[in-house]
Amino acid sequence: MDAATLRATQAPIKERYKADPTAAFITLKAKGSIDSDGIACKLETGRAMTMAGLHPLTGGSGLELCSGDMLLEALVACAGVTLKSVATAVEVPLRAGHVIAEGDLDFRGTLGVDKEAPVGFAEIRLRFDVETDAPQDKLDLLLKLTERYCVVYQTIKNGPKVSVSMQRV
């Protein structure tokens, strides 16, 4: 897809959202089942079923997906799609590239071994390795706009309001 095709595809969508801002709002949902025997959660992804479980460093078998890995994978997926979309829109030719996310965890917090150890990622690093002949100013713009428009990155960076509840069924 080139810049003109992308603009043509998105133009009516953008116009609709300008005319009716409520049309741009959506509630995405994820659902999982904890009915299995092991310490795992079966995820319904909309395309397939997958199992998430404990990371091997917390006692898991390593056969199930780790939710921490999945968070980083979601960041990579969103950042990669956003980068490609922005590169197309601002006409930065990318021959190839990789998106890499790394996150530092201290499982002492998760396992309750050390009450001072944080639960969750202490730091996340996102890196783009790209093959391109584009000048540095275009790469700087590409990075700036990718950061700005990547939903998962902005969600992690800005920490949205989160609520938790439990109900008996």
C-alpha positions as CSV (number, residue, x, y, z in Angstrom):
1,M,0.0,0.0,0.0
2,D,1.3,3.4,-0.9
3,A,0.7,6.8,0.8
4,A,-2.1,7.8,-1.6
5,T,-4.0,4.5,-1.1
6,L,-3.6,4.7,2.6
7,R,-5.0,8.3,2.6
8,A,-7.8,7.4,0.3
9,T,-8.7,4.4,2.5
10,Q,-8.6,6.4,5.8
11,A,-10.1,9.7,4.5
12,P,-13.8,8.7,4.7
13,I,-13.2,7.1,8.1
14,K,-11.5,10.3,9.4
15,E,-14.4,12.4,8.0
16,R,-17.0,10.2,9.7
17,Y,-15.1,10.6,13.1
18,K,-14.9,14.4,12.6
19,A,-18.6,14.6,11.9
20,D,-19.6,12.1,14.6
21,P,-16.9,11.8,17.3
22,T,-18.9,9.0,19.1
23,A,-18.4,6.8,16.1
24,A,-14.7,6.5,16.9
25,F,-15.2,4.9,20.3
26,I,-15.1,1.2,20.7
27,T,-14.8,-1.2,23.6
28,L,-12.4,-4.0,22.9
29,K,-12.8,-7.1,24.9
30,A,-10.7,-10.0,25.9
31,K,-12.0,-13.1,27.6
32,G,-10.5,-16.1,29.3
33,S,-11.6,-19.2,31.0
34,I,-10.0,-20.6,34.2
35,D,-11.9,-23.9,34.0
36,S,-8.8,-26.0,33.2
37,D,-7.1,-28.2,35.8
38,G,-3.7,-26.5,35.8
39,I,-2.7,-23.0,36.8
40,A,-3.6,-21.5,33.5
41,C,-6.1,-19.3,31.7
42,K,-7.5,-20.2,28.3
43,L,-7.7,-17.1,26.2
44,E,-10.3,-16.6,23.5
45,T,-8.5,-14.4,20.9
46,G,-11.3,-14.3,18.3
47,R,-9.1,-16.2,15.9
48,A,-7.8,-19.1,18.0
49,M,-7.6,-20.4,21.6
50,T,-4.4,-20.2,23.5
51,M,-3.3,-21.0,27.0
52,A,-1.5,-18.6,29.3
53,G,0.2,-19.9,32.4
54,L,3.0,-19.2,34.9
55,H,6.4,-18.3,33.6
56,P,9.0,-21.0,34.3
57,L,10.8,-18.7,36.8
58,T,7.6,-18.7,38.9
59,G,7.0,-22.4,38.7
60,G,5.4,-22.8,35.2
61,S,6.1,-25.5,32.8
62,G,6.9,-23.2,29.9
63,L,4.3,-24.9,27.8
64,E,1.8,-22.0,28.2
65,L,2.3,-18.4,27.1
66,C,3.5,-15.9,29.7
67,S,1.3,-12.9,30.0
68,G,4.4,-10.7,30.4
69,D,5.7,-11.9,27.1
70,M,2.2,-11.3,25.6
71,L,2.3,-7.7,26.8
72,L,5.6,-7.2,25.1
73,E,4.3,-9.0,22.0
74,A,1.3,-6.7,21.9
75,L,3.6,-3.7,22.1
76,V,5.7,-5.0,19.3
77,A,2.7,-5.8,17.1
78,C,1.1,-2.4,17.7
79,A,4.4,-0.5,17.3
80,G,5.3,-2.4,14.1
81,V,1.9,-1.8,12.5
82,T,2.0,1.9,13.5
83,L,5.6,2.3,12.2
84,K,4.6,0.8,8.8
85,S,1.5,2.9,8.6
86,V,3.3,6.1,9.5
87,A,6.2,5.2,7.1
88,T,3.7,4.7,4.4
89,A,1.9,8.0,5.1
90,V,5.1,10.1,5.3
91,E,6.7,8.2,2.5
92,V,9.7,6.8,4.3
93,P,10.8,3.7,2.4
94,L,11.7,0.8,4.7
95,R,13.4,-2.1,3.0
96,A,13.3,-4.3,6.2
97,G,13.4,-4.0,9.9
98,H,12.7,-5.4,13.3
99,V,10.7,-4.2,16.3
100,I,12.2,-5.3,19.7
101,A,10.6,-4.9,23.1
102,E,12.4,-5.9,26.3
103,G,11.1,-5.6,29.8
104,D,12.8,-6.1,33.1
105,L,10.9,-8.1,35.8
106,D,11.9,-9.1,39.3
107,F,9.8,-12.2,40.1
108,R,10.5,-11.7,43.9
109,G,7.6,-9.2,43.8
110,T,5.2,-11.5,42.0
111,L,6.0,-14.4,44.3
112,G,5.8,-12.3,47.4
113,V,9.4,-13.1,48.4
114,D,10.3,-9.4,48.9
115,K,7.6,-6.9,49.7
116,E,9.8,-4.1,48.4
117,A,10.3,-5.7,45.0
118,P,7.9,-4.3,42.4
119,V,5.2,-6.5,40.9
120,G,5.3,-5.9,37.1
121,F,7.8,-4.4,34.7
122,A,10.3,-2.0,36.2
123,E,11.4,-0.9,32.7
124,I,10.3,-1.5,29.2
125,R,12.5,-0.7,26.2
126,L,11.2,-0.5,22.6
127,R,13.6,-0.4,19.7
128,F,13.2,-0.2,15.9
129,D,16.0,-1.5,13.7
130,V,15.3,-0.3,10.2
131,E,16.9,-0.7,6.8
132,T,16.4,2.5,4.9
133,D,18.2,5.3,3.0
134,A,15.9,7.9,4.5
135,P,17.6,11.0,6.0
136,Q,17.8,11.2,9.8
137,D,15.2,14.0,10.0
138,K,12.7,11.7,8.3
139,L,13.6,8.9,10.8
140,D,13.2,11.3,13.7
141,L,9.7,12.2,12.4
142,L,8.9,8.5,11.9
143,L,9.8,7.7,15.5
144,K,8.0,10.7,16.9
145,L,4.8,9.9,15.0
146,T,5.0,6.1,15.8
147,E,5.3,6.9,19.5
148,R,2.4,9.3,19.3
149,Y,0.0,7.0,17.5
150,C,0.9,3.6,18.9
151,V,-2.1,2.6,21.1
152,V,-0.3,0.0,23.2
153,Y,2.8,2.2,23.7
154,Q,0.6,5.2,24.8
155,T,-1.5,3.0,27.1
156,I,1.6,1.7,28.8
157,K,3.3,5.1,29.0
158,N,0.3,7.0,30.3
159,G,-1.3,4.4,32.6
160,P,-5.1,4.6,32.0
161,K,-7.6,4.4,34.7
162,V,-8.1,0.7,35.5
163,S,-10.8,-0.8,37.7
164,V,-11.1,-4.4,39.0
165,S,-14.2,-6.2,40.3
166,M,-15.3,-9.6,41.2
167,Q,-18.8,-11.1,41.1
168,R,-20.3,-14.4,41.9
169,V,-22.0,-16.2,39.0
